[in-house]
Amino acid sequence: MSLPVDRPLTERRIQILRHLANGLTTDEIAAEIHIGRNSVLTHLQYTYRQLGARNGAHAVAIAMVRGFVEPHEVPLPAPRAPLRRAK
């Protein structure tokens, strides 16, 4: 599953992957980078194909392994309190 040397990811696609890694929705990504929702979806579709990814989580994992997205760019959410069972 290697990325073809002659077809590296564009800066825009890396930018979208970073936002995806941070949990943004398609609509939120579109608003953040000032492009249409369909443009984000098209970029994601080509990115998945280019990386050989099945979905967004898979694409983010591949992007992190390949260094397109660095761990420090994805802050972890604060831990949530455990759920209490009803008695």
N, C-alpha and C positions, 0 to 999 in steps of 0.2 A: 504494500500500500504506500508506495513512495510518491512524493509530489514530483511531477515532471519538472525538470530543470528549466525547460523552455516556457513553462507556464506557471510562474510563481503567483502566489496570492497577491492581489492588488492591495494597496494601503486601505482603500475603502472596505474591502472584504475583511481585512484584519480588524479594522475599527469596529465593524458590525459584530465580529466574533467576540471582541472584548466586551462589548455591551451585552451580548447574549450570555457570556460567562458571568456577568454581574447580575443576571436575572431579569434584564429588561425584556418586555414583550415586544413584538413586532411594531406595534403602534408607538410604544415609548421610544424605540430605537429611531423610528422615522422622525418623530418630533425632535429628538435630541440632535440628529445630524441633518435635519432640514431637507429630507427627501420624502417621497411618497411611500406609503405602506407597500404598494406593489413593487416598488424598486427594491425595498428591503427584502421582500420575499424572493425576488429574482436573484439578488445577490446571494441569499442563503442557499437557494436551489443550486446555483453554480458552484458555490463553495462546498456544499455537501458532495457534489459529484466530483469536484477536483480533489477533495481530501479522501474520498471513498467512505464518507460518513453516512450513517443511516438516519440520523436525526441531529437535533441541536446539541444534545448532551454529548453525543459521540463526536461531533465536529469540535466542540470545545475541548474534549479530552485529547483528540489528535493535535489540535492547535497548541495545547499546553506541552505535550510531548515534543513537538517540533519547535517550540520556542516562539511561536507567533503570539501567544498569550503567556505572560509571566505570572507566577503565583501571587506576587505582590500587587498585581493589577486586579485581583479578585478578592476583596475583603470578605472575610467570613461573617455571616450574620451573628448577632448575639444569641447565646443559647436561650431556648425557651424553657419555661417552667414545665416540669413533667405534668402530664394529664392526671387528674384524680378520678378514680373510679367511683361511680355512684353506688351507694349502698342500699 
